[in-house]
Amino acid sequence: MEQDPVAGEIASLRTQIGQHNYRYFVLDSPEITDAEYDALMRRLRALEEAHPELITADSPTQRVGGVASGDFAKVEHRVPMLSLSNAFSEEEVRTWERRVQRLVGDGTLEYTVEPKIDGLAIALHYEQGRFVRGATRGDGLVGEDVTNNLRAIAALPLRLEGEAPAYLEARGEVYMLKREFARLNERRAEAGESRFASPRNAAAGSLRQLDPAITASRALRLFVYAVGRVDGVSFASHAETLAYLGERGLPVVTGMRLVEGIDAAWAACQAWERERETLPFEIDGAVIKVNSIALQQELGAVGRDPRWAIAYKFAALQATTQVCDIMVTVGRTGSINPTAVLAPVVIGGVTVSRATLHNQNEIDRKDVRIGDTVVVQRAGDVIPEVVRVVLEQRPQPEPARWVLPERCPSCGSPIVREQGEAMAYCVAADCPAQREERIIHFASRGAMNIDGLGERLAQALVRAALVRDVADLYAVSKEQLLQMDRLADKSADNLLQALEASKNRPLDRLLVGLSIRHLGTKGAETLAAAFRSIDALASADADEISRRAGVGPVIAASVADFFARSHNQDLLRRLREAGVRLEVDGDDGQALPLDGQEFVLTGRLGSMTRGEAEAALKRLGARIGSAVTRKTSVVVAGEDAGSKLAKAQKLKVPVWTEEELLARLRAEAA
Ligand code: IVH
């Protein structure tokens, strides 16, 4: 039968969109812009609207389907979903391998080492290459049918690529990126909702939503690391299995290392533990697997745990300790930040003696009281937080519930908490604590990066009444600096030089440095790009800010409010008089080091996010391209770089490693 041209176009669009999803979510290296992607989706939607008879369940337009009614249906796992036995030390890993050697070993064995993703185990069923069903692990024998919610995860292929087997059940983990987790919690806090305790809880909570639209809105990700069943295909090794899953378009667990012998396997485990905090997602261990499938089968399982694999679990990033006191500090935007003062405890090698309690809502929800024993958690470079109270250990008689003070601990003016806001604020314009925090923040790395102006000196300058706001910094003389305690002649000169250099920082850094409530790095970059000068931004109202820069109403209102205040207008005037640049770089005709060059980034960077790397390159004048062409000046290739790296090599476009990129950025910043 001849194929109808509309059906042909629809099929082609679905294939293209599927491939772009794969590039974006799996390879992390999109080849088209978001706008181009949206255009493909729009075209597909329009065709399907005109021809509803051609809509199929595996169309990318159908990812977010109907709301489930009632609870999730139960799904039986035909092949049980196994779990893993744990090892908590090198000794336990070696004991495990001695048993493997005793049972099947006759020399050095091959092992694979993968990160142990801290998410939610799931099984994905494909029939004739189509995604038909997905289930949670449950108790390993019976899980819950979360098909509709899994479909909402963009990284999940609805159709397999290449030659699809009649039946494939892949197994893996649904997880949430750390940055998505932080964003989700921020939004929840703003809406007065409770925070999720970990990315894992957030992922589980999101996947088990009855409304797939919520799952879709929470940016879940997916990794696969095993097959439950596959018809008509067999594998000799685990590495081969993963390669096969990758070729079918499934997002295979990142960074699998194939090694010989237990020494190398243990070294790989340690490497993962060291890299743990630089990864964009949470891992709680490394999984060692015997590579040979024949040996795996020989080894079999004890109960639910296969003998051929072991999870080396990293030292916990949680510990219990006591709350000695609850104090409040005042942030640079006036936010009142309740903080638990803890009996010092070592968590993952770092001594923790303070933990954030976020705000009154969170304290109420967790019911944290002075004297309580609490579980404290540390993750990456974020401030440690109190996860929960160990109620069984609450002192008797019970301590009183804790409530926020009525007055600012620094300036004594009343604390204000507006309706609907989770945070309370000190709104006094001349609060000394706010002044100090604003100076410290202005000088910090993410803002104006003023070397030598740290916390102590900032406090001293404010307390000596030499500096009241950030513009005053530029009026400080060497003599005044020398009066400061322990500031040597040389340090004073260096600081004056650093201050001078900071006058040329890009506009977005200055905006970050002004401590405008709700305005972060990303928002500042967007505003700087849209308005190009402080004057243009300062004369816009909230509506225009929101419209022109595409920022949300909360940020827009806060920015407009900031510039409407007369003391801030005065601040801008004095910054201008001091010679601080208030326009976008390059608008004054000054050439930038990477002007006219186009960079393409691919693969995963270890030391920063893709967005941060792009922003740093843009500040030096570079353009960021999405595809590698003859016009591309440089390709920056991170770990697991894919097709773009190959293309760059083919076109002989220079390729930089992450180290080379960092070296260049450092050189330009110097
Ligand atoms: S293999 C038969 N590989 O850890 C072995 N599991 O504690 C099946 N997990 O239920 C699991 N990352 O949810 C394997 N790279 C990885 C993993 C991984 C995370 C989870 C999985 C499993 C649990 C066991």
Residues whose N, C-alpha, C, O or C-beta is under 5 A from the ligand:
A	BS01	IVH	L82 S83 L84 E114 P115 K116 I117 A121 E173 Y225 V253 V287 P306
